[in-house]
């Protein structure tokens, strides 16, 4: 009787051959950069919230402990450069100052680079800063609108160790609940060709999508 069954090696060979043929014949799927930017920011927002929940900043002997909460901040590049970028950091050295040091920022676990840029919006010679935070240079994002923005910057979102989100942290701790995000906060990304994508931070829960 003629043998008709395939051996495992034959099956694997056929699958490899088919995959090679399909890789040449099927069209490449190109994901729009605006959508890539949206997914990256969602991932980084969730990562910031996760780190904040692990890293309780409360310390009874620290007057400004609440100013050290992990947060994501959106900023404009220098006027002569133009564009938008963001950083993720905890202002651990001097909570009363406004600027950010690179070693206060989170390191992206996917790239092992700092989620940081200065206002020059350029990578340094060490290439240890993530190019992906340069929203205009890398993704063609020309503007960002944040419905819950209570800062003088483009917008800033803080998270505490309960995962609660805040739109601003005042020097006066008694006012912290005034800036708790109670209604949905919408982050709108606007591309150079005026297309838009929205990111939602749910009020009270801090859930991000």
Residue pairs with C-beta under 8 A, 6 or more apart in sequence:
6 14
32 195
33 138
33 139
33 140
33 191
34 139
34 140
34 141
34 189
34 191
34 195
34 196
34 197
35 197
36 139
37 135
37 138
37 139
37 141
37 189
37 197
38 189
38 197
38 199
40 132
41 86
41 187
41 189
41 199
42 199
42 208
42 209
44 72
44 86
44 88
44 108
44 115
45 72
45 157
45 199
45 201
45 208
46 208
47 88
47 106
47 109
48 70
48 71
48 72
48 88
48 106
48 157
48 159
49 159
49 163
49 165
49 206
49 208
51 70
51 106
52 69
52 70
52 158
52 159
52 160
52 161
52 163
53 159
53 161
53 162
53 163
54 161
55 70
55 90
55 161
56 161
57 65
57 66
57 68
57 69
57 90
57 160
57 161
58 65
58 66
58 161
59 65
62 68
64 95
64 96
64 171
66 169
66 173
66 176
67 91
67 95
67 96
67 169
67 171
68 90
68 91
68 92
68 95
69 90
69 158
69 159
69 160
69 166
69 169
70 88
70 89
70 90
70 106
70 158
70 159
71 88
71 89
71 90
71 156
71 157
71 158
71 159
71 169
72 86
72 87
72 88
72 156
72 157
73 86
73 87
73 88
73 89
73 100
73 151
73 153
73 155
73 156
74 84
74 85
74 86
74 144
74 146
74 153
74 154
74 155
74 156
75 84
75 85
75 86
75 87
75 119
75 153
75 154
76 83
76 84
76 119
76 153
76 154
77 83
77 84
77 85
77 119
77 120
77 121
77 136
78 119
78 120
78 121
81 119
81 120
81 121
81 122
82 136
83 121
83 134
83 135
83 136
83 137
84 135
84 136
84 141
84 142
84 143
84 144
84 154
85 117
85 121
85 133
85 134
85 135
85 136
86 115
86 133
86 135
87 100
87 105
87 115
87 116
87 117
87 133
88 105
88 106
88 115
88 116
89 100
89 101
89 104
89 105
89 106
89 116
90 104
91 97
91 100
91 104
92 104
93 101
93 104
96 171
100 116
102 114
102 116
102 128
102 129
103 114
105 114
105 115
105 116
106 114
106 115
107 113
107 114
107 115
108 114
108 115
108 130
108 132
111 130
111 132
113 127
113 128
113 129
113 130
113 131
114 128
114 129
114 130
115 130
115 133
116 129
116 130
116 133
117 123
117 129
117 130
117 133
117 134
121 134
121 136
121 137
123 129
123 131
131 137
131 138
132 138
135 141
135 144
135 189
136 142
139 191
140 191
140 192
140 193
141 189
141 190
141 191
141 192
142 190
142 191
142 192
143 190
144 154
144 155
144 187
144 188
144 189
144 190
145 186
145 187
145 188
145 190
146 154
146 155
146 157
146 167
146 185
146 186
146 187
146 188
147 184
147 185
147 186
147 187
147 188
148 155
148 157
148 167
148 181
148 183
148 185
148 186
148 201
149 155
149 156
149 167
150 167
150 168
150 179
151 167
151 168
155 167
155 187
156 167
156 168
157 165
157 166
157 167
157 181
157 185
157 201
158 165
158 166
158 167
158 168
158 169
159 165
159 166
159 206
160 166
163 205
163 206
164 180
164 181
164 204
164 206
165 180
165 181
165 185
165 201
165 206
166 176
166 179
166 180
166 181
167 179
167 181
167 185
168 179
169 176
169 179
170 176
170 178
170 179
180 204
181 201
181 203
181 204
181 206
182 203
182 204
183 203
184 200
184 201
184 202
184 203
185 200
185 201
185 203
186 198
186 199
186 200
187 198
187 199
187 200
187 201
188 196
188 197
188 198
188 199
189 196
189 197
189 198
189 199
190 196
199 208
199 209
200 208
200 209
201 207
201 208
202 208
202 209
